[in-house]
Amino acid sequence: MLFEYLIEMILELAATILVLVSLVIACAALHPPRAPHR
């Protein structure tokens, strides 16, 4: 059914977004932003 395919696509998209967000958070934690020089 189309509905099941849609749910599967949404779950896959959500998983991809979660992975990307966790990667960004890990990078931010490993490399804290330096204060801009004024």
mmCIF entry with sequence, helices, sheets and N, C-alpha, C, O atoms, coordinates in Angstrom:
data_MODEL
# 
_entry.id   MODEL 
# 
_entity.id                         1 
_entity.type                       polymer 
_entity.pdbx_number_of_molecules   1 
# 
_entity_poly.entity_id                      1 
_entity_poly.type                           'polypeptide(L)' 
_entity_poly.nstd_linkage                   no 
_entity_poly.nstd_monomer                   no 
_entity_poly.pdbx_seq_one_letter_code       MLFEYLIEMILELAATILVLVSLVIACAALHPPRAPHR 
_entity_poly.pdbx_seq_one_letter_code_can   MLFEYLIEMILELAATILVLVSLVIACAALHPPRAPHR 
_entity_poly.pdbx_strand_id                 A 
# 
loop_
_entity_poly_seq.entity_id 
_entity_poly_seq.num 
_entity_poly_seq.mon_id 
_entity_poly_seq.hetero 
1 1  MET n 
1 2  LEU n 
1 3  PHE n 
1 4  GLU n 
1 5  TYR n 
1 6  LEU n 
1 7  ILE n 
1 8  GLU n 
1 9  MET n 
1 10 ILE n 
1 11 LEU n 
1 12 GLU n 
1 13 LEU n 
1 14 ALA n 
1 15 ALA n 
1 16 THR n 
1 17 ILE n 
1 18 LEU n 
1 19 VAL n 
1 20 LEU n 
1 21 VAL n 
1 22 SER n 
1 23 LEU n 
1 24 VAL n 
1 25 ILE n 
1 26 ALA n 
1 27 CYS n 
1 28 ALA n 
1 29 ALA n 
1 30 LEU n 
1 31 HIS n 
1 32 PRO n 
1 33 PRO n 
1 34 ARG n 
1 35 ALA n 
1 36 PRO n 
1 37 HIS n 
1 38 ARG n 
# 
_struct_asym.id          A 
_struct_asym.entity_id   1 
# 
_struct_conf.conf_type_id            HELX_P 
_struct_conf.id                      HELX_P1 
_struct_conf.pdbx_PDB_helix_id       AA1 
_struct_conf.beg_label_comp_id       LEU 
_struct_conf.beg_label_asym_id       A 
_struct_conf.beg_label_seq_id        2 
_struct_conf.pdbx_beg_PDB_ins_code   ? 
_struct_conf.end_label_comp_id       LEU 
_struct_conf.end_label_asym_id       A 
_struct_conf.end_label_seq_id        30 
_struct_conf.pdbx_end_PDB_ins_code   ? 
_struct_conf.beg_auth_comp_id        LEU 
_struct_conf.beg_auth_asym_id        A 
_struct_conf.beg_auth_seq_id         2 
_struct_conf.end_auth_comp_id        LEU 
_struct_conf.end_auth_asym_id        A 
_struct_conf.end_auth_seq_id         30 
_struct_conf.pdbx_PDB_helix_class    1 
_struct_conf.details                 ? 
_struct_conf.pdbx_PDB_helix_length   29 
# 
_struct_conf_type.id          HELX_P 
_struct_conf_type.criteria    ? 
_struct_conf_type.reference   ? 
# 
loop_
_atom_site.group_PDB 
_atom_site.id 
_atom_site.type_symbol 
_atom_site.label_atom_id 
_atom_site.label_alt_id 
_atom_site.label_comp_id 
_atom_site.label_asym_id 
_atom_site.label_entity_id 
_atom_site.label_seq_id 
_atom_site.pdbx_PDB_ins_code 
_atom_site.Cartn_x 
_atom_site.Cartn_y 
_atom_site.Cartn_z 
_atom_site.occupancy 
_atom_site.B_iso_or_equiv 
_atom_site.pdbx_formal_charge 
_atom_site.auth_seq_id 
_atom_site.auth_comp_id 
_atom_site.auth_asym_id 
_atom_site.auth_atom_id 
_atom_site.pdbx_PDB_model_num 
ATOM 1   N N  . MET A 1 1  ? 0.838  -1.208 0.000  1.00 0.00 ? 1  MET A N  1 
ATOM 2   C CA . MET A 1 1  ? 0.000  0.000  0.000  1.00 0.00 ? 1  MET A CA 1 
ATOM 3   C C  . MET A 1 1  ? 0.865  1.246  0.000  1.00 0.00 ? 1  MET A C  1 
ATOM 4   O O  . MET A 1 1  ? 2.019  1.230  0.428  1.00 0.00 ? 1  MET A O  1 
ATOM 5   N N  . LEU A 1 2  ? 0.283  2.313  -0.485 1.00 0.00 ? 2  LEU A N  1 
ATOM 6   C CA . LEU A 1 2  ? 1.006  3.582  -0.555 1.00 0.00 ? 2  LEU A CA 1 
ATOM 7   C C  . LEU A 1 2  ? 1.276  4.125  0.846  1.00 0.00 ? 2  LEU A C  1 
ATOM 8   O O  . LEU A 1 2  ? 2.324  4.718  1.099  1.00 0.00 ? 2  LEU A O  1 
ATOM 9   N N  . PHE A 1 3  ? 0.313  3.916  1.759  1.00 0.00 ? 3  PHE A N  1 
ATOM 10  C CA . PHE A 1 3  ? 0.447  4.450  3.115  1.00 0.00 ? 3  PHE A CA 1 
ATOM 11  C C  . PHE A 1 3  ? 1.641  3.824  3.831  1.00 0.00 ? 3  PHE A C  1 
ATOM 12  O O  . PHE A 1 3  ? 2.406  4.522  4.496  1.00 0.00 ? 3  PHE A O  1 
ATOM 13  N N  . GLU A 1 4  ? 1.797  2.506  3.693  1.00 0.00 ? 4  GLU A N  1 
ATOM 14  C CA . GLU A 1 4  ? 2.929  1.824  4.335  1.00 0.00 ? 4  GLU A CA 1 
ATOM 15  C C  . GLU A 1 4  ? 4.248  2.319  3.758  1.00 0.00 ? 4  GLU A C  1 
ATOM 16  O O  . GLU A 1 4  ? 5.225  2.501  4.485  1.00 0.00 ? 4  GLU A O  1 
ATOM 17  N N  . TYR A 1 5  ? 4.269  2.536  2.435  1.00 0.00 ? 5  TYR A N  1 
ATOM 18  C CA . TYR A 1 5  ? 5.483  3.037  1.787  1.00 0.00 ? 5  TYR A CA 1 
ATOM 19  C C  . TYR A 1 5  ? 5.822  4.426  2.305  1.00 0.00 ? 5  TYR A C  1 
ATOM 20  O O  . TYR A 1 5  ? 6.990  4.755  2.508  1.00 0.00 ? 5  TYR A O  1 
ATOM 21  N N  . LEU A 1 6  ? 4.787  5.240  2.519  1.00 0.00 ? 6  LEU A N  1 
ATOM 22  C CA . LEU A 1 6  ? 4.994  6.603  3.011  1.00 0.00 ? 6  LEU A CA 1 
ATOM 23  C C  . LEU A 1 6  ? 5.571  6.573  4.429  1.00 0.00 ? 6  LEU A C  1 
ATOM 24  O O  . LEU A 1 6  ? 6.500  7.317  4.745  1.00 0.00 ? 6  LEU A O  1 
ATOM 25  N N  . ILE A 1 7  ? 5.014  5.710  5.276  1.00 0.00 ? 7  ILE A N  1 
ATOM 26  C CA . ILE A 1 7  ? 5.511  5.591  6.660  1.00 0.00 ? 7  ILE A CA 1 
ATOM 27  C C  . ILE A 1 7  ? 6.967  5.137  6.664  1.00 0.00 ? 7  ILE A C  1 
ATOM 28  O O  . ILE A 1 7  ? 7.782  5.653  7.429  1.00 0.00 ? 7  ILE A O  1 
ATOM 29  N N  . GLU A 1 8  ? 7.289  4.173  5.808  1.00 0.00 ? 8  GLU A N  1 
ATOM 30  C CA . GLU A 1 8  ? 8.664  3.673  5.736  1.00 0.00 ? 8  GLU A CA 1 
ATOM 31  C C  . GLU A 1 8  ? 9.617  4.788  5.302  1.00 0.00 ? 8  GLU A C  1 
ATOM 32  O O  . GLU A 1 8  ? 10.718 4.916  5.836  1.00 0.00 ? 8  GLU A O  1 
ATOM 33  N N  . MET A 1 9  ? 9.183  5.595  4.329  1.00 0.00 ? 9  MET A N  1 
ATOM 34  C CA . MET A 1 9  ? 10.008 6.700  3.838  1.00 0.00 ? 9  MET A CA 1 
ATOM 35  C C  . MET A 1 9  ? 10.227 7.730  4.945  1.00 0.00 ? 9  MET A C  1 
ATOM 36  O O  . MET A 1 9  ? 11.335 8.236  5.121  1.00 0.00 ? 9  MET A O  1 
ATOM 37  N N  . ILE A 1 10 ? 9.157  8.040  5.694  1.00 0.00 ? 10 ILE A N  1 
ATOM 38  C CA . ILE A 1 10 ? 9.256  9.027  6.779  1.00 0.00 ? 10 ILE A CA 1 
ATOM 39  C C  . ILE A 1 10 ? 10.196 8.523  7.876  1.00 0.00 ? 10 ILE A C  1 
ATOM 40  O O  . ILE A 1 10 ? 11.002 9.289  8.404  1.00 0.00 ? 10 ILE A O  1 
ATOM 41  N N  . LEU A 1 11 ? 10.093 7.238  8.218  1.00 0.00 ? 11 LEU A N  1 
ATOM 42  C CA . LEU A 1 11 ? 10.975 6.676  9.249  1.00 0.00 ? 11 LEU A CA 1 
ATOM 43  C C  . LEU A 1 11 ? 12.432 6.728  8.802  1.00 0.00 ? 11 LEU A C  1 
ATOM 44  O O  . LEU A 1 11 ? 13.322 7.037  9.596  1.00 0.00 ? 11 LEU A O  1 
ATOM 45  N N  . GLU A 1 12 ? 12.669 6.426  7.535  1.00 0.00 ? 12 GLU A N  1 
ATOM 46  C CA . GLU A 1 12 ? 14.035 6.458  7.013  1.00 0.00 ? 12 GLU A CA 1 
ATOM 47  C C  . GLU A 1 12 ? 14.581 7.886  7.046  1.00 0.00 ? 12 GLU A C  1 
ATOM 48  O O  . GLU A 1 12 ? 15.739 8.111  7.398  1.00 0.00 ? 12 GLU A O  1 
ATOM 49  N N  . LEU A 1 13 ? 13.737 8.842  6.675  1.00 0.00 ? 13 LEU A N  1 
ATOM 50  C CA . LEU A 1 13 ? 14.140 10.247 6.684  1.00 0.00 ? 13 LEU A CA 1 
ATOM 51  C C  . LEU A 1 13 ? 14.450 10.704 8.110  1.00 0.00 ? 13 LEU A C  1 
ATOM 52  O O  . LEU A 1 13 ? 15.439 11.399 8.342  1.00 0.00 ? 13 LEU A O  1 
ATOM 53  N N  . ALA A 1 14 ? 13.605 10.313 9.060  1.00 0.00 ? 14 ALA A N  1 
ATOM 54  C CA . ALA A 1 14 ? 13.813 10.687 10.459 1.00 0.00 ? 14 ALA A CA 1 
ATOM 55  C C  . ALA A 1 14 ? 15.120 10.100 10.985 1.00 0.00 ? 14 ALA A C  1 
ATOM 56  O O  . ALA A 1 14 ? 15.848 10.769 11.719 1.00 0.00 ? 14 ALA A O  1 
ATOM 57  N N  . ALA A 1 15 ? 15.423 8.859  10.618 1.00 0.00 ? 15 ALA A N  1 
ATOM 58  C CA . ALA A 1 15 ? 16.662 8.217  11.056 1.00 0.00 ? 15 ALA A CA 1 
ATOM 59  C C  . ALA A 1 15 ? 17.868 8.964  10.497 1.00 0.00 ? 15 ALA A C  1 
ATOM 60  O O  . ALA A 1 15 ? 18.852 9.181  11.203 1.00 0.00 ? 15 ALA A O  1 
ATOM 61  N N  . THR A 1 16 ? 17.786 9.359  9.218  1.00 0.00 ? 16 THR A N  1 
ATOM 62  C CA . THR A 1 16 ? 18.889 10.099 8.593  1.00 0.00 ? 16 THR A CA 1 
ATOM 63  C C  . THR A 1 16 ? 19.099 11.439 9.289  1.00 0.00 ? 16 THR A C  1 
ATOM 64  O O  . THR A 1 16 ? 20.236 11.833 9.549  1.00 0.00 ? 16 THR A O  1 
ATOM 65  N N  . ILE A 1 17 ? 18.002 12.142 9.593  1.00 0.00 ? 17 ILE A N  1 
ATOM 66  C CA . ILE A 1 17 ? 18.097 13.441 10.267 1.00 0.00 ? 17 ILE A CA 1 
ATOM 67  C C  . ILE A 1 17 ? 18.706 13.270 11.657 1.00 0.00 ? 17 ILE A C  1 
ATOM 68  O O  . ILE A 1 17 ? 19.534 14.079 12.078 1.00 0.00 ? 17 ILE A O  1 
ATOM 69  N N  . LEU A 1 18 ? 18.294 12.212 12.374 1.00 0.00 ? 18 LEU A N  1 
ATOM 70  C CA . LEU A 1 18 ? 18.842 11.971 13.714 1.00 0.00 ? 18 LEU A CA 1 
ATOM 71  C C  . LEU A 1 18 ? 20.348 11.741 13.655 1.00 0.00 ? 18 LEU A C  1 
ATOM 72  O O  . LEU A 1 18 ? 21.089 12.246 14.498 1.00 0.00 ? 18 LEU A O  1 
ATOM 73  N N  . VAL A 1 19 ? 20.799 10.980 12.661 1.00 0.00 ? 19 VAL A N  1 
ATOM 74  C CA . VAL A 1 19 ? 22.234 10.709 12.508 1.00 0.00 ? 19 VAL A CA 1 
ATOM 75  C C  . VAL A 1 19 ? 22.983 12.006 12.221 1.00 0.00 ? 19 VAL A C  1 
ATOM 76  O O  . VAL A 1 19 ? 24.036 12.259 12.805 1.00 0.00 ? 19 VAL A O  1 
ATOM 77  N N  . LEU A 1 20 ? 22.440 12.833 11.318 1.00 0.00 ? 20 LEU A N  1 
ATOM 78  C CA . LEU A 1 20 ? 23.100 14.097 10.973 1.00 0.00 ? 20 LEU A CA 1 
ATOM 79  C C  . LEU A 1 20 ? 23.172 15.016 12.189 1.00 0.00 ? 20 LEU A C  1 
ATOM 80  O O  . LEU A 1 20 ? 24.207 15.632 12.446 1.00 0.00 ? 20 LEU A O  1 
ATOM 81  N N  . VAL A 1 21 ? 22.078 15.108 12.933 1.00 0.00 ? 21 VAL A N  1 
ATOM 82  C CA . VAL A 1 21 ? 22.050 15.976 14.118 1.00 0.00 ? 21 VAL A CA 1 
ATOM 83  C C  . VAL A 1 21 ? 23.054 15.498 15.163 1.00 0.00 ? 21 VAL A C  1 
ATOM 84  O O  . VAL A 1 21 ? 23.768 16.306 15.757 1.00 0.00 ? 21 VAL A O  1 
ATOM 85  N N  . SER A 1 22 ? 23.111 14.186 15.387 1.00 0.00 ? 22 SER A N  1 
ATOM 86  C CA . SER A 1 22 ? 24.056 13.651 16.378 1.00 0.00 ? 22 SER A CA 1 
ATOM 87  C C  . SER A 1 22 ? 25.496 13.898 15.943 1.00 0.00 ? 22 SER A C  1 
ATOM 88  O O  . SER A 1 22 ? 26.362 14.148 16.782 1.00 0.00 ? 22 SER A O  1 
ATOM 89  N N  . LEU A 1 23 ? 25.760 13.831 14.631 1.00 0.00 ? 23 LEU A N  1 
ATOM 90  C CA . LEU A 1 23 ? 27.109 14.112 14.125 1.00 0.00 ? 23 LEU A CA 1 
ATOM 91  C C  . LEU A 1 23 ? 27.471 15.575 14.372 1.00 0.00 ? 23 LEU A C  1 
ATOM 92  O O  . LEU A 1 23 ? 28.584 15.880 14.798 1.00 0.00 ? 23 LEU A O  1 
ATOM 93  N N  . VAL A 1 24 ? 26.531 16.475 14.103 1.00 0.00 ? 24 VAL A N  1 
ATOM 94  C CA . VAL A 1 24 ? 26.778 17.906 14.316 1.00 0.00 ? 24 VAL A CA 1 
ATOM 95  C C  . VAL A 1 24 ? 27.030 18.187 15.793 1.00 0.00 ? 24 VAL A C  1 
ATOM 96  O O  . VAL A 1 24 ? 27.932 18.949 16.139 1.00 0.00 ? 24 VAL A O  1 
ATOM 97  N N  . ILE A 1 25 ? 26.228 17.568 16.668 1.00 0.00 ? 25 ILE A N  1 
ATOM 98  C CA . ILE A 1 25 ? 26.404 17.770 18.114 1.00 0.00 ? 25 ILE A CA 1 
ATOM 99  C C  . ILE A 1 25 ? 27.760 17.225 18.565 1.00 0.00 ? 25 ILE A C  1 
ATOM 100 O O  . ILE A 1 25 ? 28.435 17.844 19.387 1.00 0.00 ? 25 ILE A O  1 
ATOM 101 N N  . ALA A 1 26 ? 28.160 16.071 18.030 1.00 0.00 ? 26 ALA A N  1 
ATOM 102 C CA . ALA A 1 26 ? 29.451 15.485 18.391 1.00 0.00 ? 26 ALA A CA 1 
ATOM 103 C C  . ALA A 1 26 ? 30.590 16.394 17.940 1.00 0.00 ? 26 ALA A C  1 
ATOM 104 O O  . ALA A 1 26 ? 31.547 16.604 18.686 1.00 0.00 ? 26 ALA A O  1 
ATOM 105 N N  . CYS A 1 27 ? 30.495 16.933 16.729 1.00 0.00 ? 27 CYS A N  1 
ATOM 106 C CA . CYS A 1 27 ? 31.537 17.833 16.221 1.00 0.00 ? 27 CYS A CA 1 
ATOM 107 C C  . CYS A 1 27 ? 31.601 19.096 17.078 1.00 0.00 ? 27 CYS A C  1 
ATOM 108 O O  . CYS A 1 27 ? 32.690 19.576 17.394 1.00 0.00 ? 27 CYS A O  1 
ATOM 109 N N  . ALA A 1 28 ? 30.451 19.632 17.453 1.00 0.00 ? 28 ALA A N  1 
ATOM 110 C CA . ALA A 1 28 ? 30.412 20.844 18.275 1.00 0.00 ? 28 ALA A CA 1 
ATOM 111 C C  . ALA A 1 28 ? 31.018 20.568 19.652 1.00 0.00 ? 28 ALA A C  1 
ATOM 112 O O  . ALA A 1 28 ? 31.692 21.430 20.216 1.00 0.00 ? 28 ALA A O  1 
ATOM 113 N N  . ALA A 1 29 ? 30.781 19.380 20.189 1.00 0.00 ? 29 ALA A N  1 
ATOM 114 C CA . ALA A 1 29 ? 31.316 19.035 21.505 1.00 0.00 ? 29 ALA A CA 1 
ATOM 115 C C  . ALA A 1 29 ? 32.830 18.827 21.432 1.00 0.00 ? 29 ALA A C  1 
ATOM 116 O O  . ALA A 1 29 ? 33.560 19.213 22.345 1.00 0.00 ? 29 ALA A O  1 
ATOM 117 N N  . LEU A 1 30 ? 33.298 18.213 20.339 1.00 0.00 ? 30 LEU A N  1 
ATOM 118 C CA . LEU A 1 30 ? 34.733 17.964 20.193 1.00 0.00 ? 30 LEU A CA 1 
ATOM 119 C C  . LEU A 1 30 ? 35.484 19.250 19.874 1.00 0.00 ? 30 LEU A C  1 
ATOM 120 O O  . LEU A 1 30 ? 36.595 19.467 20.357 1.00 0.00 ? 30 LEU A O  1 
ATOM 121 N N  . HIS A 1 31 ? 34.870 20.099 19.057 1.00 0.00 ? 31 HIS A N  1 
ATOM 122 C CA . HIS A 1 31 ? 35.517 21.354 18.657 1.00 0.00 ? 31 HIS A CA 1 
ATOM 123 C C  . HIS A 1 31 ? 34.666 22.534 19.113 1.00 0.00 ? 31 HIS A C  1 
ATOM 124 O O  . HIS A 1 31 ? 33.835 23.025 18.350 1.00 0.00 ? 31 HIS A O  1 
ATOM 125 N N  . PRO A 1 32 ? 34.862 22.994 20.347 1.00 0.00 ? 32 PRO A N  1 
ATOM 126 C CA . PRO A 1 32 ? 34.080 24.137 20.838 1.00 0.00 ? 32 PRO A CA 1 
ATOM 127 C C  . PRO A 1 32 ? 34.399 25.394 20.034 1.00 0.00 ? 32 PRO A C  1 
ATOM 128 O O  . PRO A 1 32 ? 35.562 25.646 19.720 1.00 0.00 ? 32 PRO A O  1 
ATOM 129 N N  . PRO A 1 33 ? 33.388 26.181 19.699 1.00 0.00 ? 33 PRO A N  1 
ATOM 130 C CA . PRO A 1 33 ? 33.611 27.397 18.900 1.00 0.00 ? 33 PRO A CA 1 
ATOM 131 C C  . PRO A 1 33 ? 34.469 28.406 19.652 1.00 0.00 ? 33 PRO A C  1 
ATOM 132 O O  . PRO A 1 33 ? 34.245 28.678 20.831 1.00 0.00 ? 33 PRO A O  1 
ATOM 133 N N  . ARG A 1 34 ? 35.450 28.953 18.950 1.00 0.00 ? 34 ARG A N  1 
ATOM 134 C CA . ARG A 1 34 ? 36.327 29.947 19.579 1.00 0.00 ? 34 ARG A CA 1 
ATOM 135 C C  . ARG A 1 34 ? 35.660 31.323 19.553 1.00 0.00 ? 34 ARG A C  1 
ATOM 136 O O  . ARG A 1 34 ? 34.835 31.606 18.685 1.00 0.00 ? 34 ARG A O  1 
ATOM 137 N N  . ALA A 1 35 ? 36.023 32.162 20.502 1.00 0.00 ? 35 ALA A N  1 
ATOM 138 C CA . ALA A 1 35 ? 35.454 33.510 20.555 1.00 0.00 ? 35 ALA A CA 1 
ATOM 139 C C  . ALA A 1 35 ? 36.013 34.342 19.401 1.00 0.00 ? 35 ALA A C  1 
ATOM 140 O O  . ALA A 1 35 ? 37.215 34.309 19.137 1.00 0.00 ? 35 ALA A O  1 
ATOM 141 N N  . PRO A 1 36 ? 35.152 35.082 18.717 1.00 0.00 ? 36 PRO A N  1 
ATOM 142 C CA . PRO A 1 36 ? 35.627 35.908 17.589 1.00 0.00 ? 36 PRO A CA 1 
ATOM 143 C C  . PRO A 1 36 ? 36.531 37.036 18.061 1.00 0.00 ? 36 PRO A C  1 
ATOM 144 O O  . PRO A 1 36 ? 36.283 37.667 19.089 1.00 0.00 ? 36 PRO A O  1 
ATOM 145 N N  . HIS A 1 37 ? 37.582 37.275 17.291 1.00 0.00 ? 37 HIS A N  1 
ATOM 146 C CA . HIS A 1 37 ? 38.508 38.357 17.651 1.00 0.00 ? 37 HIS A CA 1 
ATOM 147 C C  . HIS A 1 37 ? 37.975 39.680 17.136 1.00 0.00 ? 37 HIS A C  1 
ATOM 148 O O  . HIS A 1 37 ? 37.688 39.828 15.948 1.00 0.00 ? 37 HIS A O  1 
ATOM 149 N N  . ARG A 1 38 ? 37.845 40.644 18.046 1.00 0.00 ? 38 ARG A N  1 
ATOM 150 C CA . ARG A 1 38 ? 37.333 41.952 17.626 1.00 0.00 ? 38 ARG A CA 1 
ATOM 151 C C  . ARG A 1 38 ? 38.430 42.987 17.750 1.00 0.00 ? 38 ARG A C  1 
ATOM 152 O O  . ARG A 1 38 ? 38.209 44.159 17.446 1.00 0.00 ? 38 ARG A O  1 
# 
